[in-house]
Amino acid sequence: MEGEWVWIPRQSIVPLRAEPSHRSEMVSQLLWGEPQQILTEERGWLFVRGWIDGYIGWIPAGALMSAWRDEEELAIVCKPWAPLLHKGKRTGRVPIGTLTPPSGWITAIGTFRIPMQALKKWPNPAETLNMQLIWNTFKGTPYLWGGKTPAGVDCSGLTQISYRLAGRLLPRDAYQQAEATLLIHKPQKGDLVFFTPSQDSSRISHVGIAVDEVHILHATPEGGVHIARARSLFAHTFHSYRTQMEKNFVI
């Protein structure tokens, strides 16, 4: 992306919908600063694909703005929420996991940036999954289908943002995350734990992060983000432990 214009969300959080309608299901969220590829336009809606995770969906046409970065490096917001500054004045806030050039995104109306104290270098090859940071940030966060912020998050949104903080890229949905990781028999802290809706189904429908060999950190409609015993979930059947052996840093 260095040396070219890209499209980024204009707001700190933009709902990504299954169809070009405000009434359509929200399948994910775009965070401010996440570059998007515009695939097509229809009746005032844009069909976009994320540069980071390849996820597709519909957003209102006015939800994007063109932006430029004049440096190769990126940084990531490592605080639950960080102020967004425009021409030095606060214009809003952005959630943890937001990506930006350290000096900000340059636009036709000026530079938008995030204070350096809320950022860390991204990706950092020495970074590991910080379970304490994840727990402190998301503990008690309510469940939101398609969500991936401390205001509301679903199970795969939680795992995707947690891994992004460690410099690792995961796909958006639980079944995609299972396909992108390797089967293991004994989990270590930070590995992924997958579930199906019943013993008769092989469809991956839920994911959590291993806290130890027994417990997981996950998000559910009933309890929001909490820690539970992996093998005793009432609404899910254990499927597999999986790990991501290599970090993929390219965006």
C-alpha positions as CSV (number, residue, x, y, z in Angstrom):
1,M,0.0,0.0,0.0
2,E,3.0,2.4,0.4
3,G,2.8,5.3,-2.0
4,E,-0.8,5.0,-3.0
5,W,-4.2,6.2,-2.1
6,V,-6.5,3.8,-0.3
7,W,-10.1,3.9,1.0
8,I,-10.6,3.8,4.8
9,P,-13.7,4.1,7.0
10,R,-14.8,7.6,7.8
11,Q,-16.2,6.7,11.2
12,S,-14.5,4.8,14.0
13,I,-16.9,1.8,13.6
14,V,-18.8,1.1,10.4
15,P,-21.4,-1.8,10.2
16,L,-20.6,-4.2,7.4
17,R,-23.9,-5.7,6.2
18,A,-24.9,-8.8,4.2
19,E,-27.1,-6.9,1.8
20,P,-27.2,-3.2,0.7
21,S,-29.8,-2.2,3.3
22,H,-29.7,-0.7,6.8
23,R,-32.2,-3.5,7.7
24,S,-29.8,-6.2,6.6
25,E,-27.8,-8.4,9.0
26,M,-24.6,-6.9,10.3
27,V,-21.9,-9.5,9.5
28,S,-18.9,-7.6,10.8
29,Q,-17.6,-4.1,11.5
30,L,-15.0,-2.0,9.8
31,L,-12.7,-0.1,12.1
32,W,-11.3,3.3,11.3
33,G,-8.1,3.0,9.3
34,E,-8.8,-0.5,7.8
35,P,-8.2,-0.2,4.0
36,Q,-11.0,-1.4,1.8
37,Q,-11.2,-2.4,-1.8
38,I,-14.4,-1.2,-3.5
39,L,-15.8,-4.0,-5.7
40,T,-19.0,-2.5,-6.9
41,E,-21.7,0.2,-6.1
42,E,-25.4,-0.2,-6.0
43,R,-28.2,2.3,-5.0
44,G,-25.9,4.3,-2.8
45,W,-24.1,1.3,-1.2
46,L,-20.6,0.0,-1.7
47,F,-19.7,-3.7,-1.8
48,V,-16.2,-3.8,-0.3
49,R,-13.4,-6.3,0.6
50,G,-11.1,-5.7,3.5
51,W,-7.4,-5.5,2.7
52,I,-6.6,-7.1,6.0
53,D,-8.9,-10.1,6.2
54,G,-10.5,-10.3,2.8
55,Y,-14.0,-10.1,4.3
56,I,-16.7,-8.7,2.1
57,G,-20.0,-6.9,2.7
58,W,-22.0,-3.8,2.1
59,I,-21.6,-0.3,3.6
60,P,-23.2,3.1,2.7
61,A,-21.4,4.9,0.0
62,G,-20.5,7.9,2.3
63,A,-18.8,5.7,4.9
64,L,-15.4,5.7,3.2
65,M,-12.8,8.4,2.5
66,S,-9.6,8.3,0.5
67,A,-6.4,8.4,2.5
68,W,-2.7,8.3,1.9
69,R,0.2,7.1,4.0
70,D,3.7,8.4,3.4
71,E,5.5,5.8,5.5
72,E,5.8,2.0,5.3
73,E,5.3,1.2,9.0
74,L,2.0,0.7,10.7
75,A,1.0,0.9,14.3
76,I,-2.0,-0.6,16.2
77,V,-4.1,0.9,19.0
78,C,-3.4,-1.1,22.1
79,K,-5.8,0.8,24.5
80,P,-9.5,-0.1,24.8
81,W,-10.3,3.3,23.2
82,A,-8.0,6.0,21.9
83,P,-8.7,9.6,20.8
84,L,-8.8,10.4,17.1
85,L,-7.2,13.7,16.3
86,H,-7.9,15.9,13.3
87,K,-5.6,18.9,12.8
88,G,-4.6,18.4,16.4
89,K,-8.2,18.5,17.8
90,R,-10.1,15.5,19.1
91,T,-12.8,14.5,16.7
92,G,-13.8,11.1,18.1
93,R,-12.4,7.9,19.4
94,V,-11.3,4.6,17.9
95,P,-11.3,1.0,19.4
96,I,-8.4,-1.3,20.2
97,G,-7.1,-3.1,17.1
98,T,-7.4,0.0,14.9
99,L,-4.5,0.3,12.4
100,T,-2.8,3.5,11.3
101,P,0.5,4.8,10.1
102,P,2.3,6.2,13.2
103,S,2.0,9.8,11.8
104,G,-1.6,9.3,10.8
105,W,-3.7,8.9,7.6
106,I,-3.4,11.9,5.3
107,T,-6.7,13.0,3.6
108,A,-8.0,15.8,1.5
109,I,-9.3,17.6,4.6
110,G,-6.1,17.1,6.7
111,T,-4.3,14.4,8.7
112,F,-6.1,12.1,11.1
113,R,-3.9,10.6,13.7
114,I,-3.9,8.8,17.1
115,P,-1.7,9.8,20.0
116,M,1.5,7.8,20.1
117,Q,0.9,6.7,23.7
118,A,-2.1,4.7,22.6
119,L,-0.1,2.9,19.8
120,K,2.5,0.2,19.5
121,K,4.4,-1.0,16.4
122,W,2.6,-3.4,14.2
123,P,3.5,-6.0,13.4
124,N,6.2,-6.8,15.9
125,P,8.0,-10.1,15.3
126,A,8.7,-10.4,19.1
127,E,5.0,-9.9,20.0
128,T,3.1,-12.7,21.8
129,L,-0.6,-13.0,22.6
130,N,-1.2,-10.9,25.7
131,M,-4.0,-12.7,27.5
132,Q,-4.0,-10.2,30.4
133,L,-4.5,-7.2,28.0
134,I,-7.3,-9.1,26.2
135,W,-9.0,-9.9,29.5
136,N,-8.7,-6.4,30.9
137,T,-10.0,-4.9,27.6
138,F,-12.9,-7.3,26.9
139,K,-14.0,-8.7,30.3
140,G,-17.8,-8.3,30.5
141,T,-18.2,-6.9,27.0
142,P,-21.7,-7.7,25.8
143,Y,-22.2,-10.1,22.9
144,L,-22.9,-8.4,19.5
145,W,-23.3,-10.5,16.4
146,G,-20.7,-9.1,13.9
147,G,-19.0,-7.0,16.6
148,K,-15.3,-6.7,17.2
149,T,-14.9,-3.9,19.7
150,P,-15.1,-3.4,23.5
151,A,-18.6,-1.9,22.9
152,G,-19.8,-5.3,21.6
153,V,-18.1,-8.4,20.2
154,D,-18.9,-11.9,18.9
155,C,-16.8,-15.0,19.4
156,S,-14.7,-14.7,16.2
157,G,-14.4,-11.0,16.4
158,L,-12.8,-11.5,19.8
159,T,-10.3,-14.0,18.5
160,Q,-9.5,-12.0,15.4
161,I,-8.8,-8.7,17.2
162,S,-6.8,-10.6,20.0
163,Y,-4.6,-12.2,17.3
164,R,-4.2,-8.9,15.4
165,L,-2.8,-7.3,18.6
166,A,-0.1,-10.0,18.5
167,G,0.7,-9.3,14.9
168,R,-1.2,-12.3,13.5
169,L,-3.9,-12.2,10.9
170,L,-6.9,-14.4,11.2
171,P,-9.9,-14.6,8.9
172,R,-13.2,-13.1,10.2
173,D,-15.5,-16.1,10.9
174,A,-15.0,-19.1,13.2
175,Y,-15.1,-21.7,10.4
176,Q,-12.6,-19.7,8.4
177,Q,-10.3,-19.4,11.4
178,A,-10.5,-23.2,11.8
179,E,-9.5,-23.7,8.1
180,A,-6.6,-21.3,8.5
181,T,-5.1,-23.0,11.6
182,L,-3.5,-26.4,12.4
183,L,-5.1,-29.2,14.4
184,I,-3.3,-30.1,17.7
185,H,-4.2,-32.5,20.5
186,K,-3.1,-30.4,23.5
187,P,-3.6,-26.7,23.6
188,Q,-1.3,-24.1,25.0
189,K,-2.3,-20.7,26.3
190,G,-3.5,-18.6,23.3
191,D,-4.4,-21.5,21.0
192,L,-7.9,-21.6,19.5
193,V,-10.7,-23.9,20.6
194,F,-13.5,-24.7,18.2
195,F,-17.0,-25.9,18.7
196,T,-20.0,-27.2,16.7
197,P,-23.7,-26.6,17.5
198,S,-24.3,-30.3,18.3
199,Q,-22.7,-33.7,18.3
200,D,-24.4,-34.5,15.0
201,S,-22.9,-31.5,13.3
202,S,-19.5,-30.9,11.8
203,R,-20.1,-27.2,11.1
204,I,-17.8,-24.9,13.1
205,S,-20.1,-22.4,14.9
206,H,-18.1,-21.1,17.8
207,V,-14.5,-20.3,18.8
208,G,-12.6,-19.3,22.0
209,I,-9.1,-18.8,23.2
210,A,-7.4,-21.3,25.4
211,V,-6.5,-19.9,28.9
212,D,-5.1,-23.3,29.9
213,E,-5.9,-26.9,29.1
214,V,-9.4,-26.6,30.7
215,H,-10.6,-23.1,30.3
216,I,-11.3,-20.7,27.4
217,L,-12.0,-17.1,27.0
218,H,-14.9,-16.5,24.7
219,A,-18.0,-14.4,23.9
220,T,-21.5,-15.8,24.0
221,P,-25.0,-14.2,23.8
222,E,-25.7,-15.4,27.3
223,G,-22.6,-14.2,29.1
224,G,-20.8,-11.8,26.9
225,V,-17.0,-12.1,27.2
226,H,-16.1,-14.5,30.0
227,I,-14.0,-17.5,31.0
228,A,-15.6,-21.0,31.0
229,R,-14.7,-24.7,31.0
230,A,-14.2,-25.7,27.4
231,R,-15.7,-29.2,27.7
232,S,-18.9,-28.2,29.6
233,L,-20.5,-25.5,27.3
234,F,-24.3,-26.1,27.2
235,A,-25.0,-24.6,23.8
236,H,-21.9,-26.0,22.0
237,T,-20.1,-29.3,21.4
238,F,-16.3,-29.4,21.5
239,H,-14.7,-29.9,18.1
240,S,-11.0,-29.3,18.1
241,Y,-7.9,-27.5,19.4
242,R,-6.0,-25.6,16.7
243,T,-2.9,-23.4,16.6
244,Q,-1.4,-20.8,14.2
245,M,2.2,-21.9,13.7
246,E,3.4,-19.0,11.6
247,K,2.7,-15.3,11.8
248,N,1.5,-13.6,8.6
249,F,2.4,-10.0,8.5
250,V,1.4,-8.8,5.0
251,I,-1.3,-6.2,4.3
